[in-house]
Amino acid sequence: MIWAGVVILVVLSVAAGCVRLIPAGSIGLVERLGRLRPGTWQPGLVITRPFFERVLVFPLGAFPAGAFIEGELSNGETARVAVQGEFVITSAKEFHLNVPPVPVIRKHDAVARARRFLKPLMEHEGRAILRESGLLDGDAGFAARLAERLDWHLQRVGMRRTSMAAARDTGAPPRLHGSIPA
């Protein structure tokens, strides 16, 4: 009798693991044995095969990401600029294949993956802009040049920028009001 209860408990736990929820405002990709299945899944309940499939969830809306860029200007001064942008994942498949995963704890969090990809990219490109031309045309000009460089990288990983703002670092993050649109 006890064995029957254990068997029922195991069967129910495996069955519960097959049901996944894709939240509203997101889409899902199914990965079977490490390979992506064709197509995307819409929000709602999804039934997968136990042990063989997992659902990867990607947000459809914009999410913020930012960085503090510190670099040396051509005249030898050090400048610190805060950059804030909003980004969208345009191709879940391209994003999944090209953006490296985050540590195991947050492995399936697409926004965390995107932010971990974007922060060093913004810092690297921002330092290059500071070295080349500094802040000659102000914060808006810096943001426009950074946005142009980021757009090139983002299209290759299935993302796009919706807005970007930059300001000399005063401790507060830059506001996206009056920012550089996509």
Residue, then its C-alpha position, 0 to 999 in steps of 0.5 A: m500500500i505504501w509503494a502505491g502511494v510512493v508511485i502515485l506521488v512520483v507520477l504526480s510530481v513528474a506530471a506537474g513538472c510538465v506543465r509550464l506557464i508563459p506569462a502575459g507579455s512574454i513568448g516562449l521557446v521550447e528547447r528539446l535536448g539542447r536544441l531549439r524547436p521551431g516556432t514560438w509559444q504564446p502566453g498561457l499553459v504549456i505542456t512539455r515532455p518531462f526530462f527532455e524539454r524546457v521552456l525559455v521565456f522572453p519578455l516582449g516589452a522594453f526593459p531598462a539597462g544602464a552603466f557608468i562609464e569612466g574614461e580618459l579624455s584626449n586631454g588627459e582628464t577623467a570623465r564619468v558618464a552615466v548611461q541609461g537605455e531601454f531595450v527590446i528583444t526582437s528575436a528570441k531565437e537570435f538572442h538565445l543563440n548569441v547572448p551568453p547565459v548568466p550564472v546557473i541561479r538565474k539561467h532562464d532570466a532573459v532580462a538578466r542575460a541582456r543586462r549582463f551583455l549590455k553593461p560591458l558593451m556600453e562601458h567598452e564603447g563609451r570608453a572608446i568614444l571618450r578616448e576618440s572625441g570626449l564630450l565635445d558636443g555634450d551629453a546628448g551627442f555622447a548618447a547619440r554616438l553611443a546609441e549608434r555604436l550599440d545599434w550595430h551590436l544589438q541587431r546581431v543578437g536579436m535586440r534593439r534600443t528604444s531610447m538612450a540617455a547620458a549625463r555626466d555622473t552626479g550620482a543620479p541616473p540619467r532620465l530617459h525624458g528627452s533621450i535619443p529615440a530609436 
